[in-house]
């Protein structure tokens, strides 16, 4: 007997497949991470991430304007200072590279996009950790919260619409939310990197920010073996006032992303990190995979797992095609 139920009927042509697609990717779903480095005369290409640059202030504005014209939903900014110290003092300096860059982007773009800033100390410290090192050589959680509050005020004052809390300190969302509110920045949003794992996939990013990391971050970032813990951290951040929550890295943690998305009512985002980007680019360059379909498949995986927006280094390129 011939089968009566034939799922292939819905796959026959591109038009049918488009019509019945369960998930769709839009340009506005993509957020572009950008790096700006103090002291550069011209942009510097990253050896491990083809097509990604460390920008000057001028080239940063050009790249941001191009991305916005392509239709991206937002920009996430990372700063790389010339000088670092134990407490990351350049991070909350109004004349520091990150805060100056936020101001430049806000002046150039206004409210035409969403300008976000990474709120973490690792780019600014001479030891490369995400917080203040205490007397016993470990990151001091509560002393770090004070620095995060100061950073939040500097970034909000410069014009950031969202601050991206990526340090994985206990209580960071509540402390920053209270600090912003007490200073009158009640409209500045908090994006919490709620489920951020101690991952091997961050390697190329460390070139991008000229990381000075000594040791590892396993005492504060999450253990890759733990899935439920990612949801616990997310729920705590929401209780403390997070406006948006995020899972990082992306593809290796789609199970965590799906669990979080099914459990919360705030927006859920994902970060397709540098190692994911580098692997696809390297495999495509070697002829092992077809580059563009692989990129699109990876981005759709985030949507399928429940991400409403995706931070990806391909944001401007893919947004231009989707638009």
C-alpha contacts under 8 A as a table, 3 or more apart, distances in Angstrom:
res1	aa1	res2	aa2	distance
3	X	6	X	6.60
6	X	9	X	5.92
7	X	10	X	5.94
7	X	11	X	7.51
8	X	11	X	5.05
8	X	12	X	6.51
9	X	12	X	5.75
10	X	13	X	8.00
10	X	16	X	6.07
10	X	17	X	6.31
10	X	20	X	7.18
11	X	14	X	7.52
11	X	16	X	6.38
11	X	17	X	5.37
12	X	16	X	6.65
12	X	17	X	7.31
13	X	16	X	5.30
13	X	17	X	6.23
14	X	17	X	5.03
14	X	18	X	6.06
15	X	18	X	5.17
15	X	19	X	6.24
16	X	19	X	5.06
16	X	20	X	6.35
17	X	20	X	5.44
17	X	21	X	5.91
18	X	21	X	5.30
21	X	24	X	6.98
23	X	300	X	7.32
23	X	303	X	6.61
23	X	304	X	6.38
24	X	300	X	7.38
24	X	303	X	7.59
25	X	29	X	6.79
25	X	299	X	7.72
25	X	300	X	6.62
25	X	303	X	7.30
25	X	322	X	7.92
26	X	29	X	5.39
26	X	30	X	7.50
26	X	319	X	7.28
26	X	322	X	6.36
26	X	323	X	7.73
27	X	30	X	5.72
27	X	70	X	7.75
27	X	71	X	5.44
27	X	72	X	5.25
27	X	73	X	6.73
27	X	315	X	7.77
27	X	318	X	7.15
27	X	319	X	4.23
27	X	320	X	7.38
27	X	322	X	5.77
27	X	323	X	6.24
28	X	31	X	7.78
28	X	71	X	6.02
28	X	72	X	4.91
28	X	73	X	3.97
28	X	74	X	7.70
28	X	309	X	7.89
28	X	319	X	7.47
29	X	72	X	7.05
29	X	73	X	5.76
29	X	308	X	6.50
29	X	309	X	4.43
29	X	310	X	6.18
30	X	72	X	5.39
30	X	73	X	5.47
30	X	74	X	7.03
30	X	309	X	5.74
30	X	310	X	5.08
30	X	311	X	5.98
30	X	312	X	6.81
30	X	315	X	5.29
30	X	316	X	8.00
30	X	319	X	7.09
31	X	72	X	5.99
31	X	73	X	5.53
31	X	74	X	4.68
31	X	75	X	5.41
31	X	76	X	6.86
31	X	309	X	7.09
31	X	310	X	5.94
31	X	311	X	4.55
31	X	312	X	6.26
31	X	315	X	5.93
32	X	67	X	7.63
32	X	72	X	7.19
32	X	74	X	6.44
32	X	75	X	4.87
32	X	76	X	6.01
32	X	311	X	5.89
32	X	312	X	5.78
32	X	313	X	5.79
32	X	314	X	7.34
32	X	315	X	5.15
32	X	316	X	6.71
33	X	75	X	5.87
33	X	76	X	4.49
33	X	77	X	5.85
33	X	78	X	7.38
33	X	311	X	6.67
33	X	312	X	6.76
33	X	313	X	6.15
34	X	53	X	7.91
34	X	54	X	7.73
34	X	55	X	7.81
34	X	60	X	7.50
34	X	75	X	7.08
34	X	76	X	6.09
34	X	77	X	5.00
34	X	78	X	6.11
35	X	53	X	6.90
35	X	54	X	5.05
35	X	55	X	5.90
35	X	60	X	7.81
35	X	77	X	6.12
35	X	78	X	4.89
35	X	79	X	5.95
35	X	80	X	7.29
35	X	208	X	7.12
35	X	209	X	7.46
36	X	54	X	5.44
36	X	55	X	4.47
36	X	56	X	5.78
36	X	57	X	6.57
36	X	60	X	6.59
36	X	77	X	7.55
36	X	78	X	6.37
36	X	79	X	5.13
36	X	80	X	6.14
36	X	97	X	7.43
36	X	98	X	7.32
36	X	101	X	7.41
37	X	40	X	6.36
37	X	54	X	5.94
37	X	55	X	5.93
37	X	56	X	6.11
37	X	57	X	7.92
37	X	79	X	5.97
37	X	80	X	4.51
37	X	81	X	6.15
37	X	82	X	7.69
37	X	97	X	7.06
38	X	56	X	7.13
38	X	79	X	7.79
38	X	80	X	6.13
38	X	81	X	5.18
38	X	82	X	5.62
38	X	97	X	5.78
39	X	56	X	7.76
39	X	82	X	6.66
40	X	43	X	6.82
40	X	55	X	7.57
40	X	56	X	5.64
41	X	56	X	6.68
42	X	55	X	7.21
42	X	56	X	6.01
42	X	59	X	7.75
43	X	53	X	6.20
43	X	54	X	5.58
43	X	55	X	4.65
43	X	56	X	5.70
43	X	59	X	6.85
44	X	53	X	5.43
44	X	54	X	5.09
44	X	55	X	6.70
45	X	50	X	7.47
45	X	51	X	7.02
45	X	52	X	6.14
45	X	53	X	4.54
45	X	54	X	6.44
46	X	49	X	5.42
46	X	50	X	6.47
46	X	51	X	7.54
46	X	52	X	5.96
46	X	53	X	5.77
46	X	54	X	7.21
46	X	207	X	7.23
46	X	208	X	6.61
47	X	50	X	6.47
48	X	204	X	5.65
48	X	207	X	7.63
48	X	278	X	6.53
49	X	52	X	5.67
49	X	204	X	6.71
49	X	274	X	7.28
49	X	277	X	7.19
49	X	278	X	5.51
49	X	281	X	7.81
50	X	278	X	7.60
50	X	281	X	7.25
52	X	313	X	7.30
53	X	208	X	7.87
54	X	208	X	6.71
55	X	58	X	7.70
55	X	59	X	5.59
55	X	60	X	5.25
56	X	59	X	5.20
56	X	60	X	5.87
57	X	60	X	5.09
57	X	61	X	6.50
57	X	101	X	6.34
57	X	104	X	7.70
58	X	61	X	5.39
58	X	62	X	6.51
59	X	62	X	4.93
59	X	63	X	6.07
60	X	63	X	5.16
60	X	64	X	6.04
61	X	64	X	5.05
61	X	65	X	6.06
61	X	104	X	7.24
61	X	105	X	6.06
61	X	108	X	7.21
62	X	65	X	5.23
62	X	66	X	6.20
63	X	66	X	5.08
63	X	67	X	6.18
64	X	67	X	5.09
64	X	68	X	6.18
64	X	75	X	7.39
64	X	105	X	7.55
65	X	68	X	5.14
65	X	69	X	6.13
65	X	109	X	7.28
66	X	69	X	5.14
66	X	70	X	6.24
66	X	316	X	7.59
67	X	70	X	4.98
67	X	71	X	6.49
67	X	72	X	5.87
67	X	315	X	7.69
67	X	316	X	4.83
67	X	319	X	7.91
68	X	71	X	5.06
68	X	72	X	5.41
68	X	73	X	7.54
68	X	74	X	7.66
68	X	112	X	7.66
68	X	113	X	6.70
68	X	316	X	7.90
69	X	72	X	7.67
70	X	316	X	6.11
70	X	317	X	7.83
70	X	319	X	5.58
70	X	320	X	4.49
70	X	323	X	6.81
71	X	316	X	7.61
71	X	319	X	5.69
71	X	320	X	6.67
71	X	323	X	6.56
72	X	75	X	7.88
72	X	113	X	7.91
72	X	315	X	6.49
72	X	316	X	6.27
72	X	319	X	5.75
73	X	113	X	6.36
73	X	114	X	6.85
74	X	113	X	5.38
74	X	114	X	4.51
74	X	115	X	6.08
74	X	116	X	7.46
75	X	113	X	7.49
75	X	114	X	6.23
75	X	115	X	5.22
75	X	116	X	5.90
76	X	115	X	6.44
76	X	116	X	4.68
76	X	117	X	5.45
76	X	118	X	6.77
76	X	311	X	8.00
77	X	98	X	7.52
77	X	102	X	7.58
77	X	115	X	7.68
77	X	116	X	6.12
77	X	117	X	4.74
77	X	118	X	6.07
78	X	98	X	6.63
78	X	117	X	6.47
78	X	118	X	5.72
78	X	209	X	7.77
79	X	97	X	5.96
79	X	98	X	4.47
79	X	101	X	8.00
79	X	123	X	7.05
79	X	209	X	7.41
80	X	97	X	7.00
80	X	98	X	7.38
80	X	123	X	6.04
80	X	124	X	7.13
80	X	209	X	5.57
80	X	210	X	7.28
81	X	84	X	6.89
81	X	90	X	7.05
81	X	96	X	7.28
81	X	97	X	6.10
81	X	98	X	7.96
81	X	123	X	7.50
81	X	124	X	6.50
83	X	90	X	7.64
83	X	124	X	7.70
84	X	88	X	6.00
84	X	89	X	7.45
84	X	90	X	7.14
84	X	124	X	5.27
84	X	125	X	5.09
84	X	126	X	5.00
85	X	88	X	5.29
85	X	89	X	6.68
85	X	124	X	7.04
85	X	125	X	5.07
85	X	126	X	4.87
85	X	127	X	7.95
86	X	89	X	7.93
86	X	125	X	5.26
86	X	126	X	5.57
86	X	127	X	6.77
86	X	132	X	6.96
86	X	133	X	7.57
87	X	121	X	7.77
87	X	124	X	7.79
87	X	125	X	5.96
87	X	131	X	7.45
87	X	132	X	5.67
87	X	147	X	7.95
88	X	91	X	5.68
88	X	121	X	5.91
88	X	122	X	7.83
88	X	123	X	7.93
88	X	124	X	4.43
88	X	125	X	4.42
88	X	126	X	7.51
89	X	92	X	6.25
89	X	93	X	6.65
89	X	124	X	7.21
89	X	125	X	7.96
90	X	93	X	5.02
90	X	96	X	5.27
90	X	97	X	7.78
90	X	124	X	6.37
91	X	96	X	6.46
91	X	98	X	7.16
91	X	99	X	7.81
91	X	121	X	6.85
91	X	124	X	6.10
91	X	151	X	6.14
92	X	96	X	7.05
92	X	99	X	7.51
92	X	150	X	6.06
92	X	151	X	4.62
92	X	152	X	7.91
92	X	153	X	7.82
92	X	154	X	5.29
92	X	155	X	7.51
93	X	96	X	4.88
93	X	99	X	7.34
93	X	154	X	7.10
94	X	99	X	5.77
94	X	100	X	6.81
94	X	154	X	6.23
94	X	158	X	7.52
95	X	99	X	6.57
95	X	100	X	5.82
96	X	99	X	5.60
96	X	100	X	6.08
97	X	100	X	5.23
97	X	101	X	5.99
98	X	101	X	5.10
98	X	102	X	6.22
98	X	117	X	7.95
99	X	102	X	5.06
99	X	103	X	6.36
99	X	154	X	6.79
99	X	155	X	5.83
99	X	158	X	5.72
100	X	103	X	5.17
100	X	104	X	6.28
100	X	158	X	7.08
101	X	104	X	4.97
101	X	105	X	6.18
102	X	105	X	5.26
102	X	106	X	6.12
102	X	115	X	7.53
102	X	117	X	7.46
102	X	155	X	7.30
102	X	158	X	5.86
102	X	159	X	6.17
102	X	160	X	6.24
103	X	106	X	5.13
103	X	107	X	6.06
103	X	158	X	4.97
103	X	159	X	5.75
103	X	160	X	7.90
104	X	107	X	5.19
104	X	108	X	6.18
105	X	108	X	5.07
105	X	109	X	5.81
105	X	110	X	7.61
105	X	115	X	7.60
106	X	109	X	5.21
106	X	110	X	4.87
106	X	111	X	7.57
106	X	115	X	7.17
106	X	159	X	6.04
106	X	160	X	7.58
107	X	110	X	5.71
109	X	112	X	5.68
109	X	113	X	6.89
110	X	113	X	7.32
111	X	114	X	6.73
114	X	161	X	6.44
114	X	162	X	7.71
115	X	159	X	7.93
115	X	160	X	5.53
115	X	161	X	5.57
115	X	162	X	6.71
116	X	160	X	5.47
116	X	161	X	5.88
116	X	162	X	4.71
116	X	163	X	5.73
116	X	164	X	6.73
117	X	155	X	7.11
117	X	160	X	6.32
117	X	162	X	6.64
117	X	163	X	5.21
117	X	164	X	5.77
118	X	163	X	6.23
118	X	164	X	4.66
118	X	165	X	6.58
118	X	166	X	6.98
119	X	148	X	6.98
119	X	151	X	6.73
119	X	152	X	6.97
119	X	163	X	5.96
119	X	164	X	5.15
119	X	165	X	5.01
119	X	166	X	6.34
119	X	167	X	7.59
120	X	123	X	7.34
120	X	130	X	5.79
120	X	131	X	7.57
120	X	148	X	7.11
120	X	164	X	8.00
120	X	165	X	6.52
120	X	166	X	5.88
120	X	167	X	5.46
121	X	124	X	5.27
121	X	125	X	6.11
121	X	128	X	7.76
121	X	129	X	6.86
121	X	130	X	4.70
121	X	131	X	5.72
121	X	148	X	7.98
121	X	167	X	7.64
122	X	125	X	5.56
122	X	127	X	7.82
122	X	128	X	4.66
122	X	129	X	4.75
122	X	130	X	4.32
122	X	131	X	7.00
122	X	211	X	7.32
122	X	213	X	7.74
123	X	128	X	6.46
123	X	209	X	6.04
123	X	210	X	7.47
123	X	211	X	6.25
123	X	212	X	7.88
124	X	128	X	7.31
125	X	128	X	5.21
125	X	129	X	6.71
125	X	130	X	7.90
125	X	212	X	7.50
126	X	212	X	5.95
126	X	213	X	7.90
127	X	212	X	5.46
127	X	213	X	5.38
127	X	214	X	5.76
128	X	211	X	5.82
128	X	212	X	4.41
128	X	213	X	3.74
128	X	214	X	6.35
129	X	132	X	7.62
129	X	139	X	7.54
129	X	213	X	6.04
129	X	214	X	7.51
129	X	217	X	7.19
130	X	139	X	7.77
130	X	167	X	5.41
131	X	139	X	5.67
131	X	140	X	6.88
131	X	141	X	7.29
131	X	143	X	7.98
131	X	144	X	5.01
131	X	147	X	7.98
131	X	167	X	7.38
132	X	139	X	5.49
132	X	140	X	5.67
132	X	141	X	7.72
132	X	143	X	6.44
132	X	144	X	5.29
133	X	136	X	7.88
133	X	137	X	5.74
133	X	138	X	5.35
133	X	139	X	4.41
133	X	140	X	5.65
134	X	137	X	5.49
134	X	138	X	5.56
134	X	139	X	5.79
134	X	140	X	5.02
135	X	138	X	7.42
139	X	144	X	7.69
140	X	143	X	5.53
140	X	144	X	6.05
141	X	144	X	5.20
141	X	145	X	6.45
141	X	169	X	5.83
141	X	170	X	6.81
142	X	145	X	5.05
142	X	146	X	6.85
143	X	146	X	5.45
143	X	147	X	6.91
144	X	147	X	5.13
144	X	148	X	6.26
144	X	169	X	7.71
145	X	148	X	4.96
145	X	149	X	6.23
145	X	169	X	7.40
145	X	171	X	7.71
145	X	172	X	5.95
145	X	175	X	6.67
145	X	176	X	7.72
146	X	149	X	5.17
146	X	150	X	6.48
147	X	150	X	5.10
147	X	151	X	6.20
148	X	151	X	4.98
148	X	152	X	6.07
148	X	172	X	7.51
148	X	176	X	6.71
149	X	152	X	5.07
149	X	153	X	6.39
149	X	175	X	6.75
149	X	176	X	5.05
149	X	179	X	5.83
149	X	180	X	7.59
150	X	153	X	5.27
150	X	154	X	6.36
151	X	154	X	5.09
151	X	155	X	6.12
152	X	155	X	5.19
152	X	156	X	5.99
152	X	163	X	6.65
152	X	176	X	6.60
152	X	179	X	7.85
152	X	180	X	6.93
153	X	156	X	5.18
153	X	157	X	5.94
153	X	179	X	7.54
153	X	180	X	6.35
153	X	183	X	7.76
154	X	157	X	5.13
154	X	158	X	6.18
155	X	158	X	5.04
155	X	159	X	6.42
155	X	160	X	5.54
155	X	163	X	7.24
156	X	159	X	5.17
156	X	160	X	4.97
156	X	161	X	6.89
156	X	162	X	7.90
156	X	163	X	7.64
156	X	185	X	7.03
156	X	188	X	6.63
157	X	160	X	7.41
160	X	163	X	6.66
160	X	188	X	7.37
161	X	187	X	7.82
161	X	188	X	5.23
161	X	189	X	6.10
162	X	188	X	5.67
162	X	189	X	4.40
162	X	190	X	5.50
162	X	191	X	6.30
163	X	188	X	7.47
163	X	189	X	6.40
163	X	190	X	5.27
163	X	191	X	5.93
164	X	190	X	6.34
164	X	191	X	4.72
164	X	192	X	5.95
164	X	193	X	6.92
165	X	168	X	7.56
165	X	172	X	7.43
165	X	173	X	7.27
165	X	190	X	7.23
165	X	191	X	6.17
165	X	192	X	5.01
165	X	193	X	5.76
166	X	192	X	6.67
166	X	193	X	4.92
166	X	194	X	7.76
166	X	196	X	7.50
167	X	193	X	7.81
167	X	220	X	7.93
167	X	221	X	7.81
168	X	172	X	7.38
168	X	193	X	7.32
168	X	194	X	7.25
168	X	196	X	7.09
168	X	220	X	5.92
168	X	221	X	5.89
169	X	172	X	5.49
169	X	220	X	6.62
171	X	174	X	5.50
171	X	175	X	6.20
171	X	237	X	7.85
171	X	240	X	7.58
172	X	175	X	5.24
172	X	176	X	6.08
173	X	176	X	5.31
173	X	177	X	5.92
173	X	190	X	7.36
173	X	192	X	6.96
173	X	237	X	5.98
173	X	240	X	5.74
173	X	241	X	6.55
173	X	242	X	6.32
174	X	177	X	5.14
174	X	178	X	6.09
174	X	237	X	7.56
174	X	240	X	4.47
174	X	241	X	6.27
175	X	178	X	5.27
175	X	179	X	6.13
176	X	179	X	4.98
176	X	180	X	6.05
177	X	180	X	5.27
177	X	181	X	6.10
177	X	190	X	7.25
177	X	240	X	7.70
177	X	241	X	6.59
177	X	242	X	7.98
178	X	181	X	5.14
178	X	182	X	6.02
179	X	182	X	5.31
179	X	183	X	6.41
180	X	183	X	5.28
180	X	184	X	6.38
180	X	185	X	4.93
180	X	186	X	6.34
180	X	188	X	7.46
181	X	184	X	5.10
181	X	185	X	5.24
181	X	186	X	4.78
182	X	185	X	7.46
185	X	188	X	5.55
186	X	189	X	7.94
189	X	242	X	7.78
189	X	243	X	6.11
190	X	241	X	7.67
190	X	242	X	5.31
190	X	243	X	5.40
190	X	244	X	6.61
191	X	242	X	6.21
191	X	243	X	6.07
191	X	244	X	4.79
191	X	245	X	5.80
191	X	246	X	7.37
192	X	237	X	6.89
192	X	242	X	6.00
192	X	243	X	7.71
192	X	244	X	6.20
192	X	245	X	4.82
192	X	246	X	6.11
193	X	196	X	5.92
193	X	245	X	5.99
193	X	246	X	4.78
193	X	247	X	6.29
193	X	248	X	7.05
194	X	230	X	7.16
194	X	233	X	5.77
194	X	234	X	4.90
194	X	237	X	6.59
194	X	245	X	5.76
194	X	246	X	5.58
194	X	247	X	6.33
195	X	222	X	7.19
195	X	229	X	7.99
195	X	230	X	4.71
195	X	231	X	7.25
195	X	233	X	6.34
195	X	234	X	6.40
195	X	246	X	6.51
195	X	247	X	4.81
195	X	248	X	6.24
196	X	221	X	6.01
196	X	222	X	6.09
196	X	230	X	7.78
196	X	246	X	7.93
196	X	247	X	5.94
196	X	248	X	4.77
196	X	249	X	6.83
197	X	221	X	5.19
197	X	222	X	4.33
197	X	223	X	6.07
197	X	224	X	5.96
197	X	248	X	6.42
197	X	249	X	6.88
198	X	217	X	6.39
198	X	218	X	5.69
198	X	221	X	4.97
198	X	222	X	5.51
198	X	223	X	6.06
198	X	224	X	6.63
199	X	202	X	6.30
199	X	224	X	7.08
199	X	249	X	7.36
200	X	203	X	6.42
200	X	275	X	7.86
201	X	204	X	7.83
201	X	249	X	7.31
201	X	273	X	6.82
201	X	274	X	6.69
201	X	275	X	4.36
201	X	276	X	6.64
202	X	205	X	5.47
202	X	206	X	6.90
202	X	273	X	6.47
202	X	274	X	5.78
202	X	275	X	5.59
203	X	206	X	5.59
203	X	207	X	7.46
203	X	274	X	7.05
203	X	275	X	6.18
204	X	207	X	5.39
204	X	208	X	6.68
204	X	274	X	5.51
204	X	275	X	6.02
204	X	278	X	7.38
205	X	208	X	4.87
205	X	209	X	6.44
205	X	273	X	7.87
205	X	274	X	5.49
205	X	275	X	7.69
206	X	209	X	5.37
206	X	210	X	5.66
206	X	211	X	4.86
207	X	210	X	4.90
207	X	211	X	6.50
208	X	211	X	7.80
213	X	216	X	7.25
217	X	220	X	5.89
217	X	221	X	5.87
218	X	221	X	5.27
218	X	222	X	6.76
218	X	223	X	6.98
219	X	222	X	7.93
222	X	226	X	7.39
222	X	229	X	7.88
222	X	230	X	7.67
223	X	226	X	5.71
224	X	227	X	7.60
226	X	229	X	5.66
226	X	230	X	7.09
227	X	230	X	5.48
227	X	231	X	7.29
227	X	255	X	7.64
227	X	256	X	5.80
228	X	231	X	5.33
228	X	232	X	6.42
228	X	256	X	7.63
229	X	232	X	4.88
229	X	233	X	6.14
230	X	233	X	5.27
230	X	234	X	6.25
230	X	256	X	6.50
230	X	260	X	7.73
231	X	234	X	4.97
231	X	235	X	6.16
231	X	256	X	7.27
231	X	259	X	7.02
231	X	260	X	5.61
232	X	235	X	5.26
232	X	236	X	6.30
233	X	236	X	5.18
233	X	237	X	6.31
234	X	237	X	5.14
234	X	238	X	6.33
234	X	245	X	6.76
234	X	260	X	7.36
235	X	238	X	5.12
235	X	239	X	6.26
235	X	264	X	7.69
236	X	239	X	5.09
236	X	240	X	6.33
237	X	240	X	5.03
237	X	241	X	6.41
237	X	242	X	5.52
237	X	245	X	7.76
238	X	241	X	5.13
238	X	242	X	4.78
238	X	243	X	7.25
238	X	245	X	7.77
238	X	266	X	8.00
239	X	242	X	7.37
242	X	245	X	6.69
243	X	266	X	6.54
243	X	267	X	7.42
244	X	266	X	5.89
244	X	267	X	5.06
244	X	268	X	6.06
244	X	269	X	7.39
245	X	266	X	7.26
245	X	267	X	6.49
245	X	268	X	5.13
245	X	269	X	6.26
246	X	268	X	5.60
246	X	269	X	4.59
246	X	270	X	5.23
246	X	271	X	7.29
247	X	250	X	6.66
247	X	253	X	7.58
247	X	256	X	7.41
247	X	257	X	6.04
247	X	268	X	7.85
247	X	269	X	6.55
247	X	270	X	4.90
247	X	271	X	6.52
248	X	253	X	7.43
248	X	270	X	6.02
248	X	271	X	5.17
248	X	272	X	7.30
248	X	273	X	7.31
249	X	252	X	6.69
249	X	253	X	6.45
249	X	270	X	7.28
249	X	271	X	5.65
249	X	272	X	5.98
249	X	273	X	5.62
250	X	253	X	5.43
250	X	254	X	6.28
250	X	257	X	7.94
250	X	270	X	5.85
250	X	271	X	5.42
250	X	272	X	4.89
250	X	273	X	6.77
250	X	302	X	7.32
251	X	254	X	5.46
251	X	272	X	7.12
251	X	276	X	7.61
251	X	298	X	7.42
251	X	301	X	7.61
251	X	302	X	7.41
253	X	256	X	5.30
253	X	257	X	6.34
254	X	257	X	4.85
254	X	258	X	6.05
254	X	301	X	7.89
254	X	302	X	7.06
254	X	305	X	6.11
255	X	258	X	5.18
255	X	259	X	6.19
255	X	305	X	7.50
256	X	259	X	5.06
256	X	260	X	6.09
257	X	260	X	5.20
257	X	261	X	6.01
257	X	270	X	7.46
257	X	305	X	6.16
257	X	306	X	6.67
257	X	307	X	7.15
258	X	261	X	5.07
258	X	262	X	6.11
258	X	305	X	4.71
258	X	306	X	5.60
259	X	262	X	5.30
259	X	263	X	6.34
260	X	263	X	5.16
260	X	264	X	6.28
260	X	268	X	7.65
261	X	264	X	5.92
261	X	265	X	7.96
261	X	268	X	6.20
261	X	305	X	7.59
261	X	306	X	5.33
261	X	307	X	7.06
262	X	306	X	7.62
267	X	308	X	6.56
268	X	306	X	7.33
268	X	307	X	5.41
268	X	308	X	5.82
268	X	309	X	7.21
269	X	307	X	4.88
269	X	308	X	5.61
269	X	309	X	4.86
269	X	310	X	5.69
269	X	311	X	7.68
270	X	302	X	7.08
270	X	307	X	5.99
270	X	309	X	6.63
270	X	310	X	5.00
270	X	311	X	6.28
271	X	310	X	5.72
271	X	311	X	4.60
271	X	312	X	6.41
272	X	276	X	6.29
272	X	277	X	7.11
272	X	310	X	6.92
272	X	311	X	5.87
272	X	312	X	5.14
272	X	313	X	7.76
273	X	276	X	5.52
273	X	277	X	6.48
273	X	311	X	7.91
273	X	312	X	6.96
274	X	277	X	5.06
274	X	278	X	6.03
274	X	313	X	7.74
275	X	278	X	4.99
275	X	279	X	6.03
276	X	279	X	5.31
276	X	280	X	6.50
277	X	280	X	5.52
277	X	281	X	6.26
277	X	312	X	7.92
277	X	313	X	7.11
278	X	281	X	5.12
278	X	282	X	5.94
279	X	282	X	5.15
279	X	283	X	6.03
280	X	283	X	5.16
280	X	284	X	6.01
280	X	289	X	7.92
280	X	291	X	6.99
280	X	294	X	7.24
280	X	295	X	7.36
281	X	284	X	5.15
281	X	285	X	6.06
281	X	291	X	7.02
282	X	285	X	5.05
282	X	286	X	6.20
283	X	286	X	5.11
283	X	287	X	6.35
283	X	288	X	5.21
283	X	289	X	5.91
284	X	287	X	5.06
284	X	288	X	5.72
284	X	289	X	5.00
284	X	290	X	5.90
284	X	291	X	5.03
285	X	288	X	7.60
286	X	289	X	7.91
287	X	290	X	7.23
289	X	294	X	7.08
290	X	293	X	5.98
290	X	294	X	6.13
291	X	294	X	5.26
291	X	295	X	6.25
292	X	295	X	5.12
292	X	296	X	6.25
293	X	296	X	5.11
293	X	297	X	5.97
294	X	297	X	5.10
294	X	298	X	6.14
295	X	298	X	5.23
295	X	299	X	6.32
296	X	299	X	5.15
296	X	300	X	6.14
297	X	300	X	5.15
297	X	301	X	6.23
298	X	301	X	5.13
298	X	302	X	6.93
299	X	302	X	5.40
299	X	303	X	6.78
299	X	310	X	7.63
300	X	303	X	5.00
300	X	304	X	6.05
301	X	304	X	5.04
301	X	305	X	6.19
302	X	305	X	5.15
302	X	306	X	6.40
302	X	307	X	5.44
302	X	310	X	7.32
303	X	306	X	5.15
303	X	307	X	4.94
303	X	308	X	6.53
303	X	309	X	7.84
304	X	307	X	7.39
307	X	310	X	6.78
311	X	315	X	7.36
312	X	315	X	5.38
313	X	316	X	7.71
314	X	317	X	5.41
314	X	318	X	6.00
315	X	318	X	5.44
315	X	319	X	5.76
316	X	319	X	5.10
316	X	320	X	6.13
317	X	320	X	5.43
317	X	321	X	6.72
318	X	321	X	5.14
318	X	322	X	6.14
319	X	322	X	5.05
319	X	323	X	5.90
320	X	323	X	5.23
